[in-house]
Amino acid sequence: MSTIGFIGLGIMGKPMAANLIKGGHTLFLHSRSGVAKELTDAGGTACANAKEVAQKSDIIIIMVPDTPDVEKALFGANGVAEGLSKGKTVIDMSSISPIETKQYANKINELGCEYLDAPVSGGEVGAKNAALTIMVGGNEATFNKVKPVFDLLGKNITLVGGNGDGQTCKVCNQIIVALNIEAVGEALLFASKAGADPAKVRQALMGGFAASRILEVHGERMIKRTFDPGFRIELHQKDLSLALAGARAMGMSLPNTATAQELFNTCVAHGGAKWDHSALVRALEKMANHEVA
C-alpha cells in the first residue's frame, strides 16, 4: 500500500479520496474548503497545507478546478514543490491547459520527481462509483507504477502519450460532450415544441443509432429539470476556452465548439454558472420561447 496525498476535495475529489482509503491506502488530505469529517473518520489525515501533504506522501494527487489553482497548489507558498523529495510522483487529475501542464511537468522533473497529467471524465457519479475514464500523459514506467492507484478510481484508463497529452485528450472529450449536449437539447426541444412527449421520444431514440450516454443521462435531466451539478457550466466553459485558445494558436477553426460556448455564456448571463452543464438546453429554450417538459 502507498502513502498518498490528495489535494482538492470538492465534488470529484472527495469521493475519489474516499475510494483510495477504501482501497487500503494511507491518505494525507488538504483542501481550501477543509477536509470532510467522513474522510478523517475513514482514516484519512488532514494536513495544514500542500507542502505538508507532499512531505508525508510518496504519491501526490491534485484535483482542483483550473490552471491557476494547480499552479498555486504546486508552486505557491507552502505548495507541493516545497515538500517534495527525490523519487516522489505528482499526479494532476484536474482539467487544465496542456501547454501549462508541460511547463509544470518540467519543473517537477527538475526536482527529481515524476509528473503525470491524468484528467478524468465521468462526473460525480463516476467518481463515487470508481468508474472514471482517466486520460494520462507522462512516462510509461511511472504510469505502470501508479496504475494500481488509478484502478481504484476508474475503469477506462489510457496512457495517451507524453506530458500534456492527457490534458489534450480531456479537451477533446469536453468538445464532444458539449456538442452532444447541444444536439440532445435541440432534439428534445424540437420534439416538445412540435407537441410530442419528449420523454417518449427520448425512450424511442435510446434504442436507435442516436443512443448515447448524453441522451441517457442528460436527456433525462433536461426532461426532469434536475440541473444541480453534476459538472458545473462554469467548469465546462473553462474547458472549451482551452479548446478555442488552442485552436487559435494552431490556426484552425472549431465552429460548433464556439457555438456551444456561446450557449454556455447565455446560461451564465441568466445566473447559471453553477448549473449542471446539461442546463445548456435552457439557452436553447430562451431562443425558442418554449421549455422542454
PyMOL commands that set and color helices and strands:
alter all, ss='L'
color gray80, all
select helices_A, chain A and resi 13-22+37-41+50-56+67-75+80-83+98-110+123-128+140-151+165-193+198-205+213-224+233-250+255-269+277-288
alter helices_A, ss='H'
color red, helices_A
select strands_A, chain A and resi 3-7+26-30+45-46+59-62+89-92+114-117+120-121+132-137+154-161
alter strands_A, ss='S'
color yellow, strands_A
deselect
rebuild
show_as cartoon
